[in-house]
Amino acid sequence: MMTADILGERARITPEKTALIYVPTGERFTYRQLNERAIRCARLWTDVCGLKKGDRVGILAYNSVEFLDAFFAAGKTGIILVPLNTKYTPNEIEYILRDSGTRALHYEEEFRENIGALRRMVRVRHWIAIGERLQPGHLSYQDCVAALSAADWRPAECHAEDTYCLLYTSGTTGRPKGVMTPHRMIAWNAYNTVVNWQLGEDDVSPVFTPLYHAGGLGVFLLPVLTAGGTVVLHRGFDATEVWQTMEKEKCTVALGVPTIWKLLAEAPEFEKVNLSHVRWFLSGGAPLPIPLLGAYQKRGVVFKQGYGSTEVGVNCFVMTAEESVAKAGSLGKPMMFTEARLADAEGREVAAGEFGELWLRGPHVCRGYWHDPEATAAALDKEGWFHTGDLAVCDEDGFYYIVGRTKDMFISGGSNVYPAEVEKELEQHSDIQEAAVIGVHHPTWGEVGVAFVVSRAGHSLTAEKLVEYLGNRLAKYKIPKEFFFVDSLPRNATGQVVKGKLREKYELVESADTRQG
């Protein structure tokens, strides 16, 4: 029986090993202490709130020990955790609470305005305050767990396909969808990451990405705890704090999205921080620009590109330290017991060197979307293949490279254009910090490219200069027909550029030009 009470199992094996260091307070917790906290949280749900296996509990909080209490309590009770994006508005949160049928909600006092609004918008049976209670009748988390015992706990009987948590996607194509993440998926991702990435009890990993996201939980929180290592938990991201803590605690492996790695590389501490204890860094969530990769390699750091998603798990590919240099920009090869294929629009497998949609199959794939059979059927076929929507290419050696999104590809004059290819060339320009390309309607060519460019400080660029620059690197039909110079690109929590917002910006400009004309 594959269940995901990872903390309970590790606490049984190495109870006095340090499991967690919480940066804001400096507190250190052993596996036994962390496990006992999770048991008390579980008893709060079952004994105080009367919740049962299959009920849903939401949590609106920044990274904290209390967040981990709730996450690991889900593995002990079969109660389904619903982590909430801390950036969401009350309107967005209300939709998730209603869609999931959340019966209890943990919240931090920093979200007092959201909680006040939500109380008027949606019925939640139990409001559980982490810190100050905002309303009479709300439960105090600290008071409740202090009165509960961790002794004689018997976990609920959970099965591999029972839903552990509902992780709602960012909703770039409409309303957020709840990804049903079963115990099997949680456990397999943790175990397989330990084996493929060769994690051990001596590994120390900082976690500064948000815990409401699959990346914060799956890389490297769960794998490191599975291996018996130590997690260093930050409340949020601060570049100076991360570098100082990484040096102080001698962290060995770390995950970040490209935006975070860029901010860390630009921090004044980057050139001087001692990184001799680092085994490797990992970037995920979006393609990693090659120049950024080079900046870390100059510091002597092994830097790997990862790949995953909420639906297929956050660790799907693996590579060695040597391959991270020889195959720079690659995701690596599929992890053990992970099947990958690249398919054309008709579902036929493409040859090495050809672009195709990445499909994945294995025990790391989700069960589908909560109460959404149509979306589930569209993404997860009858043979168990999950259609990721990512365009990729596989070389002759079996190494995969992401080249864009299927929905991003556009056809100009009958030829396919992949924005990621154009963006890669733009970001090689010494005066460009980052760039994004979208396809827009054109009366003659069907579609053409439009580029949004962020220049480096102190540098000015013109469309004419960039057309000349790209003319030596790309076929003419791939070169954007318009360039917009902007201060920044809109991104979601994982660092991905939200191209829908760029399209809205372009349409507003076009509308204004039409009116003026």
Secondary structure, 3 states (H helix, E strand, C coil): CCCCCHHHHHHHHCCCCEEEEECCCCEEEEHHHHHHHHHHHHHHHHHHCCCCCCCEEEEECCCCHHHHHHHHHHHHHCCEEEECCCCCCHHHHHHHHHHHCCCEEEEEHHHHHHHHHHHHHCCCCEEEEECCCCCCCCEEHHHHHHCCCCCCCCCCCCCCCCEEEEEECCCCCCCCCEEEEEHHHHHHHHHHHHHHCCCCCCCEEEECCCCCCHHHHHHHHHHHHHHCCEEEECCCCCHHHHHHHHHHCCCCEEEECHHHHHHHHHCHHHHCCCCCCCCEEEECCCCCCHHHHHHHHHCCCCEEECCCECCCECCCEECCHHHHHHCCCCCEEECCCCEEEEECCCCCECCCCCCEEEEEECCCCCCCECCCHHHHHHHECCCCCEEEEEEEEECCCCCEEEEEECCCCEEECCEEECHHHHHHHHCCCCCEEEEEEEEEEECCCEEEEEEEEEECCCCCCCHHHHHHHHHCCCCHHHCCCEEEECCCCCECCCCCECHHHHHHHHHHHHHHHHHHC
